[in-house]
Amino acid sequence: MSSMSSYGFEVRINGEHFCKAGINTDAHVVTCILTSLRRLNEPDELDLTVSGLNSVAGEHPEWIDMALKNGDTITIKVISADFEPARSIRPKRSKEKMLDDKLRYYHKLREELKEHL
């Protein structure tokens, strides 16, 4: 690993510790996403996701994926050590799976756009 620090996030909800998310690799992403979603004829959504990508291993760790409610207080502190393991890790997709996904998407788009081709 390089000499540069890895940064992550300590997350508290309503004062309660939920995670210290971070990845100790040379290439990674860690995100905290707060979402407020309103659609027609569907229930509103309000949630928090803390996840990332370990580009070295090709894995997608997830620390938090939870619904929020009005009045919740989210505290996010930038940290550079003492990261906690992710609650779950989605493994790297195989080349065969990626090709299969792309082909399915291609066929879907081809059908959807057939009048424009």
N, C-alpha and C positions, 0 to 999 in steps of 0.2 A: 504494500500500500504506500501511496505517496506521503510526503511529510505534511501535506495540507490537512486541516481538520475536517472531519465529517460533521455536518450539522444535522440536527433533528429537532423534534418538538416534544416538550412535556405538555400534556393536555389535562386540564382539570375541567370538570363540569359541575357547576354549583358548589365549588370548593372541594369536590372529591377527586382524588387522583385517578386518572383512567389509563394513562400510558406515558412512556418515554420512548417515542418512535424515532428510530434512526437506523442507518445501515453503514457498517464499517467496510466499505469497498472504495476503489478508486473511481467507479462510475455508478451513480445511482440517482434516484429521485425520491423524495419524501414529500407528500402533500397532505394538507389539512383543508378539506373542502366543506364549507357550510352551504347548504342548498335550501332555498325556499322556492317551492314549485307550485304554481297554480295553473290548472287546465280546466277547460270547459267540461262540465258533466263528469268530473272525477274528483276524488277527495284531494285536498291540499296535502303537500308533503313538506316536512321540515326536518332536515337530518344533517348529521355530521359523519364524514368519512375521513379516516386517517389511514393512508396506504402509501405504497411506493412501488418502485421498480429497482431491483438489483440487476443492473445491466451486465455485470460480470457473470452471474449465474443464470440470468434470464428469468428470475423468479419475481412474483408480485406479492409482497407481504401486505397484510392488512391488520391494523391494530384496533380500529374502531369502525363500525358501521351501524349507526343507531339513530332512531327517531328522536327528535327534540320536541319541546313544547314551549309555548309562549312564556317568557320570563326566565328561561334557562340562561345561565351565565357561563360562557365558554372562555377559559383562560388558556392562552397558548404562549409558552415560554420557549425561546430558542436555546437549545443546549448543544453541547459538543462531546458528551461522554455519558456513560452509564445507561446506554440504550437497553430497552427491554425487548425480549423476543416478541415477534408478531403473534397475534392470536391465530392467524392462519396464513399459509403461503400457497399461492397457486403456482404450480410448477411450470417450467418452460414448455411451450407447445412444440411438438415434434415438427420437422419439416413437412412430413406427410399431412399432419393435421392442418398446418398453415395453408398448404396447397389446396386441400379439400375445402377449407373455409373460403378461400379466394375463388375457387371454381363455383361454389354454391352462390356466392355473391355475384359473380359474373353472370351466371344464368338468370338470376333474379333480375338484375339490371337490364339484361338483354330483353327479357320478356316485358319488363316495365316500359322500356324505351323503344320498343319495336316500331312504333309509328313515327319515330323521329330519326331512325337510321336510314 
